[in-house]
Amino acid sequence: MGYSREIKRKAAQTLSERRLDAEYKADKLKQHIFSTVPEAEEYERKIASCGINAARTIVKGGDVKEKLENLKTLSLRLQREQEELLNLHGYTRDDFRPKYHCQKCSDKGFYEYENRTLMCDCLKKAMVDAAREELNRNSPLTLSTFEDFDLKYYAMDIDEGFPRSAYDQMSAILRFCKRYADTFTTDSPSIFMRGLTGLGKTHLSLAIANEVIQKGYGVIYVTAPRICSVLEKEHFSKNRPEVSTEELLLECDLLIVDDLGTEFNSQFSNTALYNLFNSRLLSGKPVIISTNLELRELRDLYTDRFVSRIIGQAKRLEFYGKDVRILKK
């Protein structure tokens, strides 16, 4: 999956914090038990001594089988006696063990299975959560879902110049976006969303992102002005990051670019955006692009080649209706 190094780092940190917290709590409880039942601590020392002596026996070599068997028998007897003592005071030996969030990997993120090291589901989930947080941090509104996209704000009357009502059009777009999210793969087509402000382009983009992230894919949501600003800053900076923003934008599984056409227009921004979109389209990686501009305005702002490349390779969704944000007020 196309998670950035920062997402992976945050996920690993989350698991590390869980592990340390579990071990800290277990150690704290263990010390409390020993202070309450001092004899239990003495048993613990004797059990540990059996382990140390077993290791020494192996190092010395020779005929160690009988010695190891005796040490094992002694250790098991001490553990039983300690367990009985602890039970009298309302505790068990299990109280000494950390209560890890994930029992499969002990919050390490990886586990051994048939001589293979496998990534645990808890680490995948931590990366999903980290990616969701990153999306939320960069999005202009809280994470949207398909469930809170309300069609009641779209009129059922057909306005002059339109082939059907805003309600019918947006119902079809909503169904398409749901199906797109449900069946998303890294080979999914790109989407070009066009329509006036406040018609739900950002909402549905983020709703798709929400579903796609939960499937474990790497998603980046960013506005066109933000892309151009960051890329230009890095391009002319003497201190380049270890992993450039351009690399992240090119490598993620789904790139969502909102508000195309609102960035500061320059030769650099036009070239940077074209190269970004073109590179992803050539590699078959999907992009969702949204804009408030008419096609003629886009052609005036960029070039025919630029606009044709975007529209020719993407599923075009035309948003109808009146500004939903105003209607909600």
PyMOL commands that set and color helices and strands:
alter all, ss='L'
color gray80, all
select helices_A, chain A and resi 5-36+38-60+65-88+93-96+121-138+151-153+166-182+201-214+224-235+245-251+267-282+295-301+304-312+324-328
alter helices_A, ss='H'
color red, helices_A
select strands_A, chain A and resi 110-113+116-119+190-194+219-223+254-258+287-291+314-318
alter strands_A, ss='S'
color yellow, strands_A
deselect
rebuild
show_as cartoon
